[in-house]
Amino acid sequence: MKYESFILENWLNPACDSEKNRIYLGGSCVLPMTVKELFELTGESLDDFLKWVADMNMAYPEFAGTERTRRAVSGLYKNVDWKEVILVHGGTGANSTVVNTLLEEGDNIISIVPNYQQFYSMPKAIKVEVRDVHLDIKNGYKLVLDDVRKAVDKNTKAIMFTNPNNPTGSLLEPEEMEELVEIARSVGAYIVCDEMYRGLKEEYMPSFADIYEKAIVTASSSKVWSMAGTRVGWIICKDPSLMFDLFNYRSYDSICGGKFDEYIFAIALEHKNKILARSRSIVNHNKAIIDKWLDGHKYLHQYADAYGTTYLIHYDVDVDAETFCNRLLDEKGVLVCHGDCFFIPHTFRITLSHAEELEEGLRLIDEFIDELIAEDPSRHVKF
Ligand SMILES: Cc1ncc(COP(=O)(O)O)c(C=O)c1O
């Protein structure tokens, strides 16, 4: 099977590893924690944990996934039983397991754009028709529900998207979620929602798993939980026959997850409020700095009410996004993620979540734009 190049991962990961990358503002994980920090934050005993590691039998874990972790994951939802949780290898493993299990040639899916590339390139590779519905970008990147209503039909297997959205951070309100469920239900479609960025609001953020029997929700330890290196992902599925198929596919793909990873992630989730408070505080702090920087900015605009870990910033400079970001990295050592990864020209994604030298990075972006305009003043174009 031939897959299209994964634009974001293939561009960002090498750039991230490059020596030129001095100030990394391109990612989307909340500042990762050390193991020590996790234990300090939770108040659990690191000594007991290290003893557990030393005595750990390195056989397979429970094939269905560590029960303690599945129970802890189900506690992130209002209406999910722990047996409806499948543990897989990262959010990426969750998404690919769902695509490969659910979809087949002849289906169509609705892809709400910008979307994570697994949700459109993988379906295309198995000859599924992908119908794009674009968020209304300048209107706060909001979803126009009527566009979805017009795009679905009886062959629509699933509506697939990310909520909160990556890269814009826009979020469906509870009434919009209900309406989307009603649209999916009218044609018997699944809602497949990547909820990797859920959890940053102070109040409970509803999940599609709470409200729709044909919801399939994916998420992982990477983003709001700051533990990407543990590679714990999960799928919530409430349909027993599909559940069997998902486990079956996972047997072909990875058999099961890692014992150590699932164990340490369970400890984190059992203190979910402390971890989320840390994440919110980091994101809110950085957001305030970036909001101040953007306020009245001559060249830069951000349109969303954002609840993820990134902003998508539009720039009024007539240089394509990949060139803009390559030059920014080459000339200033600042790495942001170019908006062509999301097919949104003249934009870049900037992190709200893990910047040690954020203010210096923002200053260098300003300096870089001033230099671009000084090189050629006709580049200042209002998009
Ligand atoms: C929307 C979305 N889904 C999935 C992933 C992959 O997550 P993981 O690191 O858990 O594989 C990412 C990573 O950037 C993402 O942004």
The ligand as an ORCA input file, in Angstrom:
! r2SCAN-3c Opt
* xyz 0 1
  C      -4.318     15.648     16.167
  C      -3.212     14.696     16.476
  N      -3.485     13.396     16.540
  C      -2.527     12.500     16.824
  C      -1.233     12.886     17.048
  C      -0.198     11.850     17.382
  O      -0.167     11.658     18.748
  P       0.818     10.618     19.451
  O       2.061     11.345     19.804
  O       0.098     10.196     20.663
  O       1.064      9.485     18.503
  C      -0.891     14.224     16.977
  C       0.504     14.663     17.174
  O       0.912     15.741     16.879
  C      -1.917     15.153     16.683
  O      -1.661     16.475     16.611
*
